[in-house]
Amino acid sequence: MRGAVAQAEFAACVRCDPVLALRLRLHAADFDSQQDLLRALLLAAPVASGAAQLSYAARWRQSIGVAHLAQALALRAGVADAEAAWIAGLAHNLADYLDIAPTPPAHAADWLVELDPDGWLADAVRYHAQPLVRGRAAHPLVRIVQLAYQLTTRADAVDSVDVRAALAALQLGAGEAAQLLGDSQTQTRQLAQRFGLADALAPTSGGGFERLARLYAAQAAQSALHSHFRQASGSGQVFALLQDALRALFGIEHVCLFAPAGDGSLQMTQLIPAAAGLSALAIPPDDAHSALPRALARNAPQQFERGETDAALVDEQIARLLGVARFISQSLALSDGRTGVLVAGDALPGLGALPLWRFTLAECAEALMPLPLAMPAPAQPIPGAPAVPSDDIPRDRVRRAIHEVANPLTIMRNYLNLLSDRLGADSAVQRDLGIISDEIERVARIVRGITAVEESAPPAAALELVSVNSVVSELVRMSLGTLFAPNKVNVQIDLNPDVPPLPLQKDLLKQVLFNLAKNAVEAMHGGGHLKFTTRLADVDGLRQVEIEVADTGPGLPPAVASHLFEPVVSEKGGDHAGLGLTISRSLIERMSGHLSCTSTPQGTHFLIRLPTLHNSEASLDNTLRVNVTRI
């Protein structure tokens, strides 16, 4: 979507999708300014898979064939708008997509009324399959779509009497019609090849890749919705964005919001504008016949359809005032602490069970939650006093960042659980997924640790007996395909099996080792050799565990080596803050250990020494206090 060429290509692609093309046309929002909502719409669009692709491809080729021929007939006859002919031809069999994409209403032609106030477009879809003789005096757009449908779907239709009569009425001959039909079929085949819907399409097996693609699309759609709602600067904007999302994703135009009043009854709020008559209604919270109190009490979506014999009359009145035949009521947490009830009109049955519906309302509810209060502003400097430089990030920005980081972590965790369920019991796959899960949890623990900055004392982290060899092996396995192999670095591990478990925090040791490994890889620009070694050593009469990380890089310049563990401004750019080795040494010292470095032109060796349990003054009942924000 970047640049005029890409936007034109995007529009040309969407123009060939019967459902998406009409959704975008009907949506009032400007998708150029709401890219996240457009992304969510495209990702959430249902896609035929497996054996269903065969029938989908057939009806799609019919949609394109009728659309292309109707447009060609309109241009040749000059009696109808060519673009309207394309839309009507594309949408003529819209109802056939209901089993794949349950978005249009039961009568697909009703979906087109908003595009043409005179109703000719809807009529062309509504009557496309009627006998040609019935349309002799109909609007030209209706006759053209009828004719295009007959020519596309009937074998040898160009030789039939009724088709020839319809062609003559448009001042077209049978030979010219046959040529237009041939051009249309050629164009349809080319588009089918382009979009993977060719005539020779075979049903797919619906394997693991296909399942992963669907899972990714769902998670990416949720991420897009998250970004969409983050545009809001207040609750009023949140509800405006909610209306846009409901309209784009579910075709829901009529919405209102009820919330508990002072006496406990549910009354309409002005957060979402709706028919004024709804403000006269007050629904008791114990009315079990009404879908609204039931949604509130059960915290689950409740369906209502007009004409139900045991439904509350107030629900009939809400539906009448909204101008809908049915609605779904859904509880929704509001920013003032109350729980309201969202009423969405003309929602399709089963909508409340769709993951996309739940994602949308969850993101809306989260956007309505107030952000953490900003910390008081720092004291103002004394006039005339010299300015003191500071690298501190404002605390309100830190809190907002933490608030936002938690959301993608949750998405990744959920996605990982889905992958684990669907990828089976293969031990290697599950081991890799376990490593990813551990790393996500480690990031989450770091983030939670930052939130403790305002506490009088940092949180205590319990020690555990950790296998140093296992930490090294896990780090190498985790980084092999993502850090070492892409940078042409060969890795060797030499682990002493006699190294005992140590009382420390696994996350901290892993953080140090990864930082040392990453620095080594960056030092070996053209590739090289990296070796991890563990061993037992006696230092000053004390038994210690040594972990060595050695590379074959060019070594450190003397000016750098002399200030290696001091915080400096890094010259690497990107995500390098110049604090990695400072943090690493601080973490090792908090484990009662020591980190040193030896560098020559043949390579750099980092050595970590940690006390064994026998020599350590710590016990498993003690704790380390690590203030992450200070490191």
C-alpha positions in Angstrom: 0.0 0.0 0.0 3.0 2.3 -0.2 3.0 4.5 -3.2 0.6 5.1 -6.1 1.7 2.0 -8.0 1.2 -0.3 -5.1 -2.2 1.2 -4.3 -3.4 0.8 -7.9 -2.2 -2.8 -7.8 -4.0 -3.4 -4.5 -7.2 -1.9 -5.9 -7.0 -4.1 -9.0 -6.7 -7.2 -6.8 -9.5 -6.4 -4.5 -11.7 -5.5 -7.5 -11.7 -9.2 -8.4 -12.9 -10.4 -5.0 -16.7 -10.5 -4.9 -17.0 -10.1 -1.1 -14.1 -7.7 -0.3 -14.8 -5.5 -3.3 -18.3 -4.7 -2.0 -17.3 -4.5 1.6 -14.7 -1.8 0.8 -17.2 0.1 -1.4 -19.9 0.0 1.3 -17.6 1.1 4.1 -17.9 4.8 4.9 -14.4 5.0 6.5 -11.4 6.2 4.6 -9.1 3.2 4.6 -6.2 5.4 3.5 -6.3 6.8 7.1 -7.3 3.5 8.7 -4.7 1.1 7.4 -4.9 -1.1 10.5 -8.6 -1.7 10.1 -8.1 -2.5 6.4 -5.3 -4.9 7.4 -7.6 -6.6 9.9 -10.4 -6.9 7.3 -8.1 -8.5 4.7 -6.5 -10.9 7.2 -9.9 -11.9 8.7 -11.6 -12.5 5.3 -12.6 -16.2 5.2 -10.6 -18.3 2.7 -11.7 -21.6 1.2 -9.4 -24.4 2.1 -9.0 -28.1 1.3 -11.8 -29.7 -0.8 -13.8 -26.5 -0.5 -11.4 -24.7 -2.8 -12.7 -26.6 -5.8 -16.3 -25.3 -5.5 -15.1 -21.9 -4.5 -12.9 -21.6 -7.6 -15.8 -22.6 -9.8 -18.1 -19.9 -8.4 -15.4 -17.4 -8.4 -14.6 -18.0 -12.1 -18.4 -17.5 -12.8 -18.3 -14.2 -10.9 -15.4 -12.9 -12.9 -16.7 -14.3 -16.2 -20.1 -12.6 -15.8 -18.5 -9.4 -14.6 -16.1 -9.1 -17.5 -18.7 -9.9 -20.1 -21.3 -7.6 -18.6 -18.7 -4.8 -18.6 -17.8 -5.5 -22.3 -21.5 -5.6 -23.3 -22.1 -2.3 -21.5 -19.2 -0.6 -23.3 -20.2 -2.0 -26.7 -23.9 -1.2 -26.4 -23.3 2.2 -24.7 -26.6 1.9 -22.7 -25.4 1.3 -19.2 -22.5 2.3 -16.9 -19.6 -0.1 -17.4 -18.4 0.0 -13.8 -22.0 -0.7 -12.5 -22.1 -3.7 -15.0 -18.9 -5.0 -13.5 -20.1 -4.7 -9.9 -23.5 -6.3 -10.7 -21.8 -9.1 -12.7 -19.3 -9.7 -9.9 -22.0 -9.8 -7.3 -24.7 -11.8 -9.2 -23.9 -15.0 -7.3 -22.9 -13.4 -4.0 -25.3 -15.6 -2.0 -23.3 -18.6 -3.2 -20.4 -17.5 -1.0 -22.5 -17.8 2.2 -20.9 -21.2 3.1 -17.4 -19.8 2.8 -17.9 -16.2 3.9 -21.1 -15.6 5.9 -21.2 -11.9 5.4 -23.9 -10.9 3.0 -27.6 -11.0 4.0 -29.7 -13.9 2.9 -30.9 -11.9 -0.1 -27.6 -10.7 -1.6 -29.2 -8.0 -3.7 -30.2 -6.1 -0.6 -26.5 -5.5 0.1 -26.2 -3.4 -3.0 -29.0 -0.9 -2.3 -26.6 1.7 -0.8 -24.5 1.7 -3.9 -27.3 2.8 -6.2 -30.2 4.9 -4.8 -32.4 4.1 -7.9 -32.0 0.3 -7.2 -31.0 -0.7 -10.7 -27.8 -2.4 -9.4 -29.7 -4.4 -6.8 -32.3 -5.3 -9.5 -29.6 -6.6 -11.8 -28.4 -9.0 -9.2 -31.9 -9.9 -8.0 -33.1 -10.8 -11.5 -29.9 -12.0 -13.2 -31.2 -15.6 -13.6 -34.7 -14.7 -14.8 -35.7 -15.6 -18.4 -34.6 -13.1 -20.9 -38.1 -12.6 -22.2 -39.2 -11.2 -18.8 -36.6 -8.5 -19.0 -37.4 -7.1 -22.5 -38.5 -3.8 -21.1 -36.3 -3.7 -17.9 -33.6 -1.2 -17.2 -30.6 -1.7 -19.6 -28.3 -2.7 -16.7 -30.7 -5.5 -15.7 -30.8 -6.8 -19.4 -27.1 -6.7 -19.8 -26.4 -8.7 -16.6 -29.1 -11.2 -17.6 -27.5 -11.6 -21.0 -24.0 -11.9 -19.6 -25.2 -14.6 -17.2 -26.9 -16.6 -19.9 -23.9 -16.4 -22.3 -21.4 -17.4 -19.5 -23.4 -20.3 -17.9 -25.3 -21.8 -20.9 -23.5 -23.9 -23.5 -24.1 -22.6 -27.1 -26.3 -19.8 -25.6 -25.3 -17.5 -28.5 -27.2 -19.7 -30.9 -30.5 -19.7 -28.9 -33.5 -17.6 -30.0 -33.9 -15.7 -26.7 -30.3 -14.7 -26.6 -30.2 -13.6 -30.2 -33.3 -11.5 -29.5 -31.7 -9.9 -26.5 -28.6 -9.2 -28.5 -30.6 -7.6 -31.3 -32.3 -5.3 -28.7 -28.8 -4.0 -27.8 -27.9 -3.8 -31.5 -25.4 -6.6 -31.2 -24.9 -9.6 -33.6 -24.2 -13.2 -32.6 -20.7 -13.1 -34.1 -19.7 -10.1 -32.1 -21.2 -11.6 -28.9 -19.2 -14.8 -29.5 -16.0 -12.7 -29.8 -16.8 -10.8 -26.6 -17.5 -14.1 -24.8 -14.2 -15.6 -26.0 -12.3 -12.5 -24.8 -14.1 -12.8 -21.4 -13.1 -16.4 -21.0 -9.5 -15.7 -21.9 -9.4 -12.9 -19.3 -11.0 -15.2 -16.7 -8.4 -17.9 -17.3 -5.6 -15.4 -16.9 -6.9 -14.0 -13.6 -7.5 -17.6 -12.4 -3.9 -18.4 -13.0 -2.8 -15.2 -11.3 -4.8 -15.9 -8.1 -4.2 -19.6 -8.0 -7.8 -20.5 -9.0 -7.1 -22.2 -12.3 -9.3 -24.8 -14.0 -7.0 -27.6 -13.1 -7.2 -26.9 -9.4 -7.0 -30.0 -7.2 -8.3 -30.2 -3.6 -5.5 -29.7 -1.1 -4.9 -31.9 1.9 -5.2 -29.2 4.4 -1.8 -29.9 5.9 0.2 -28.2 8.6 1.3 -25.3 6.5 -2.3 -24.4 5.7 -3.3 -24.6 9.4 -0.3 -22.4 10.3 -1.3 -19.8 7.7 -4.8 -19.6 9.2 -3.5 -19.4 12.7 -1.1 -16.6 11.7 -3.8 -14.7 9.9 -6.0 -14.8 13.0 -3.3 -13.6 15.3 -2.2 -10.9 12.8 -5.8 -9.7 12.5 -5.9 -9.4 16.3 -2.6 -7.4 16.2 -4.1 -5.1 13.5 -7.2 -4.5 15.6 -5.0 -3.7 18.5 -3.2 -1.0 16.5 -6.6 0.2 15.2 -8.0 0.9 18.6 -4.8 2.5 19.8 -5.5 5.5 17.6 -8.1 6.7 20.1 -7.3 9.5 22.5 -10.5 9.2 24.5 -13.6 6.9 25.0 -15.6 8.8 22.4 -13.0 8.0 19.8 -12.9 4.4 21.0 -16.6 3.9 20.2 -16.2 5.6 16.9 -13.5 3.2 16.0 -15.6 0.3 17.3 -18.4 1.3 14.9 -16.0 1.4 12.0 -14.7 -2.1 13.0 -18.2 -3.6 13.3 -19.2 -2.1 9.9 -16.1 -3.3 8.1 -15.6 -6.7 9.7 -19.2 -7.8 10.2 -21.4 -5.6 8.1 -23.1 -4.2 11.2 -24.5 -0.8 10.7 -26.9 -0.3 13.6 -25.5 -0.3 17.1 -26.4 1.2 20.5 -25.1 0.9 24.1 -26.9 0.5 27.3 -25.4 0.9 30.8 -26.6 0.6 34.4 -28.2 3.8 35.7 -28.3 5.0 39.3 -31.3 2.7 40.1 -29.7 -0.3 38.4 -31.8 -0.4 35.3 -30.2 -0.5 31.9 -30.6 2.7 29.9 -29.2 3.9 26.6 -26.0 6.0 26.8 -24.9 8.7 24.5 -21.5 7.1 23.9 -22.8 5.6 20.7 -25.4 7.8 18.9 -28.7 6.0 18.2 -32.4 6.6 17.8 -33.7 9.1 20.3 -36.7 6.8 21.2 -34.3 4.3 22.9 -33.6 6.8 25.7 -37.2 6.3 26.9 -36.5 2.6 27.8 -35.3 1.4 31.2 -34.8 -2.4 31.5 -34.8 -4.0 35.0 -31.5 -5.9 35.6 -33.6 -9.0 36.7 -35.7 -9.2 33.5 -34.8 -12.8 32.4 -36.8 -12.4 29.2 -34.7 -9.6 27.8 -31.4 -10.5 26.0 -29.7 -7.4 27.5 -29.8 -8.3 31.3 -29.1 -12.0 30.3 -25.9 -10.8 28.5 -24.9 -8.9 31.6 -25.7 -11.7 34.1 -24.1 -14.5 32.1 -21.2 -12.4 30.6 -21.9 -14.1 27.3 -23.4 -12.9 24.0 -27.2 -13.3 23.7 -29.2 -13.5 20.4 -32.6 -12.0 19.8 -34.8 -12.3 16.7 -38.1 -10.4 16.2 -41.1 -12.6 16.4 -39.8 -14.9 19.2 -42.8 -16.0 21.3 -41.1 -15.8 24.7 -39.0 -12.7 24.1 -39.4 -9.5 26.1 -41.4 -6.8 24.4 -38.7 -4.3 25.2 -36.3 -6.3 22.9 -38.9 -6.0 20.1 -39.0 -2.3 20.6 -35.2 -2.0 20.6 -35.1 -3.9 17.3 -37.9 -1.7 15.8 -36.2 1.5 16.8 -32.8 0.3 15.5 -34.5 -0.8 12.3 -33.2 -4.4 12.4 -34.7 -7.9 12.4 -32.3 -9.3 15.0 -29.5 -8.3 17.3 -26.8 -9.6 19.5 -26.3 -8.2 23.0 -22.8 -8.4 24.5 -21.4 -7.2 27.9 -18.7 -4.6 27.6 -16.5 -3.1 30.3 -16.6 0.8 30.3 -14.0 3.3 31.3 -15.9 4.5 34.3 -15.9 1.0 35.9 -19.5 0.1 34.9 -20.3 -2.9 32.6 -22.6 -1.9 29.8 -24.4 -3.9 27.1 -23.5 -3.5 23.4 -26.5 -4.1 21.1 -25.4 -4.9 17.5 -28.2 -5.1 14.9 -28.7 -7.6 12.1 -25.8 -9.7 13.5 -25.6 -13.1 11.8 -26.4 -16.2 14.0 -23.4 -17.5 15.8 -21.5 -14.3 15.5 -20.7 -14.2 19.2 -18.7 -17.4 19.0 -16.4 -16.2 16.3 -12.8 -15.4 17.5 -12.7 -12.2 15.4 -15.8 -10.9 17.3 -14.2 -11.7 20.6 -10.9 -10.1 19.5 -12.7 -6.9 18.4 -14.6 -6.5 21.7 -11.5 -7.4 23.8 -9.4 -4.8 22.1 -12.2 -2.2 22.5 -12.5 -2.9 26.2 -8.7 -2.7 26.6 -8.6 0.7 24.8 -11.3 1.9 27.2 -9.2 1.0 30.2 -7.4 4.1 31.6 -3.7 4.2 31.2 -1.6 4.1 34.4 -1.3 7.5 36.0 1.8 9.4 35.0 4.4 10.0 37.7 4.9 13.5 39.1 7.1 15.7 37.0 10.7 15.9 38.2 11.7 18.9 40.3 12.6 22.0 38.3 16.2 23.0 38.2 17.3 25.9 40.4 17.7 29.1 38.3 21.3 29.8 37.6 22.5 26.3 38.5 24.5 24.4 35.8 22.4 22.0 33.8 22.9 18.3 34.7 22.7 16.0 31.7 20.4 13.0 32.1 19.7 9.9 30.1 16.5 9.1 32.1 13.4 8.2 30.2 10.3 9.9 31.6 8.5 7.5 33.8 5.1 7.9 32.2 6.7 6.9 28.9 8.1 3.8 30.6 4.8 2.8 32.0 3.0 3.3 28.7 5.7 1.2 27.0 5.3 -1.6 29.5 1.5 -1.5 29.1 1.9 -1.9 25.3 4.6 -4.6 25.5 2.4 -6.9 27.5 -0.1 -7.2 24.6 2.1 -8.7 21.9 3.6 -11.0 24.5 0.1 -12.3 25.3 -0.5 -12.8 21.5 2.8 -14.6 21.1 2.0 -16.9 24.1 -1.4 -17.7 22.8 -0.1 -18.3 19.3 2.6 -20.6 20.6 0.0 -22.7 22.5 -2.0 -23.1 19.3 1.1 -24.2 17.4 1.9 -26.7 20.1 -1.5 -28.2 19.9 -1.5 -28.5 16.1 2.0 -29.6 15.4 1.7 -32.9 17.2 3.9 -34.7 19.6 7.2 -34.6 17.6 9.8 -34.2 20.3 12.2 -32.0 18.3 9.4 -29.6 17.4 8.0 -29.5 21.0 11.5 -28.9 22.3 11.9 -25.9 20.0 8.5 -24.6 20.9 9.4 -25.0 24.6 12.5 -22.8 24.1 10.4 -20.1 22.5 7.9 -20.3 25.3 10.7 -20.0 27.9 12.1 -16.9 26.1 8.6 -15.3 26.0 8.2 -15.9 29.7 11.7 -14.5 30.4 10.8 -11.3 28.5 7.5 -11.1 30.5 9.4 -11.5 33.8 11.8 -8.7 32.8 8.9 -6.4 32.0 7.2 -7.3 35.2 10.4 -6.5 37.0 10.6 -3.0 35.5 7.1 -2.2 37.0 8.6 -2.6 40.4 10.7 0.5 40.0 8.3 2.5 42.1 8.4 0.1 45.0 10.5 0.9 48.1 12.4 -2.3 47.6 13.0 -4.3 44.4 11.2 -7.6 44.2 13.0 -10.7 45.5 13.8 -13.4 43.0 14.2 -16.9 44.5 17.3 -18.9 43.8 17.2 -22.4 42.3 19.7 -25.1 41.5 20.5 -24.6 37.8 22.6 -26.8 35.5 25.1 -24.5 33.8 25.7 -27.1 31.1 22.0 -27.1 30.3 21.8 -23.4 30.1 24.7 -23.3 27.6 23.2 -26.2 25.5 19.8 -24.5 25.4 21.4 -21.1 24.4 23.3 -22.7 21.5 20.3 -24.6 20.3 18.1 -21.6 20.5 20.6 -19.4 18.6 21.9 -21.8 16.1 19.5 -21.1 13.3 18.8 -17.4 14.1 22.2 -16.0 15.2 25.1 -18.4 14.4 24.3 -20.0 11.1 23.1 -16.9 9.3 26.4 -15.2 10.3 28.6 -18.1 9.2 29.8 -18.8 12.8 30.7 -22.4 13.7 29.9 -23.3 17.3 31.7 -25.8 19.6 30.7 -26.7 23.1 33.0 -28.4 25.6 31.0 -29.1 28.7 32.4 -30.8 31.8 29.9 -33.3 33.1 31.2 -32.9 36.6 30.1 -29.3 36.8 27.5 -29.3 39.7 24.2 -27.3 39.7 24.6 -23.8 41.1 22.2 -21.7 43.2 21.4 -18.8 40.9 18.7 -17.3 38.6 18.6 -19.1 35.2 17.3 -16.0 33.4 20.2 -13.9 34.4 22.9 -16.3 33.4 21.2 -16.9 30.1 21.0 -13.1 29.5 24.7 -12.8 30.1 25.7 -15.7 27.9 23.5 -14.5 25.0 25.0 -11.0 25.3 28.5 -12.4 25.1 27.6 -14.6 22.2 25.9 -11.8 20.3 29.0 -9.5 20.8 31.3 -12.3 19.6 29.2 -12.9 16.4 29.2 -9.1 15.7 33.0 -9.1 16.1 33.5 -11.9 13.5 32.1 -10.0 10.4 33.0 -12.6 7.9 32.3 -15.6 10.1 34.5 -17.5 12.5 34.5 -20.0 15.3 32.8 -19.6 18.7 33.5 -22.0 21.6 31.7 -22.4 24.9 33.5 -24.3 27.7 32.6 -25.2 31.2 35.0 -26.6 33.8 35.8 -26.8 37.5 38.7 -24.7 38.9 40.3 -24.0 42.2 40.8 -20.3 42.7 42.4 -19.1 46.0 41.5 -22.4 47.6 37.8 -22.2 46.6 36.0 -24.5 44.2 34.5 -22.6 41.3 32.7 -23.2 38.0 34.2 -21.5 35.0 32.3 -20.7 31.8 34.4 -19.5 28.9 33.1 -17.8 25.7 35.9 -17.6 23.1 35.8 -16.2 19.6 38.3 -16.0 16.7 37.6 -12.3 15.9 40.2 -9.6 15.4 40.3 -8.7 19.1 39.5 -5.5 20.9 41.4 -2.2 20.3 43.3 -1.1 23.4 41.2 2.0 23.8 38.1 -0.2 23.9 39.6 -2.9 26.1 40.6 -0.5 28.8 37.0 0.7 29.3 35.3 -2.5 28.4 32.9 -2.8 31.3 32.1 0.9 31.6 28.8 2.3 30.3 29.6 4.2 27.1 27.6 5.3 24.1 27.9 2.5 21.5 29.0 3.3 18.0 27.1 0.3 16.6 23.7 2.0 16.3 20.4 0.2 16.0 19.5 -1.6 19.2 23.0 -1.2 20.8 22.9 1.0 23.9 26.6 0.5 24.9 25.5 -1.1 28.2 25.6 -4.8 27.4 28.9 -5.7 29.1 28.2 -3.4 32.0 24.9 -5.2 32.6 26.6 -8.6 32.2 29.3 -7.9 34.8 26.7 -6.4 37.2 24.5 -9.5 36.8 27.5 -11.9 37.4 28.6 -9.9 40.5 25.0 -10.2 41.9 25.5 -14.0 41.6 28.7 -13.6 43.7 30.7 -14.3 40.6 33.3 -12.5 38.4 33.5 -11.6 34.7 36.8 -10.9 33.0 38.1 -10.5 29.5 41.3 -11.3 27.6 41.7 -10.1 24.0 44.5 -10.6 21.4 44.5 -10.2 17.6 43.7 -13.9 17.5 40.4 -13.5 19.4 38.6 -12.5 22.6 38.0 -14.7 25.6 35.3 -13.9 28.3 35.6 -15.9 31.5 32.8 -16.2 34.0 33.6 -17.6 37.5 30.8 -18.6 39.8 31.1 -20.1 43.3 29.8 -23.6 43.8 27.1 -24.3 46.4 29.8 -25.6 48.9 31.7 -22.3 48.7 28.8 -19.9 48.3 27.5 -18.1 51.3 24.0 -18.2 49.7 21.6 -20.9 50.2 18.4 -21.9 48.4 16.4 -20.1 51.0 18.1 -16.8 50.3 17.2 -14.5 47.5 18.9 -12.2 45.1 17.5 -8.7 44.8 17.9 -7.5 41.3 16.7 -4.0 40.3 16.5 -4.4 36.6 16.0 -0.7 36.0 19.3 0.2 37.6 21.4 -2.2 35.7 
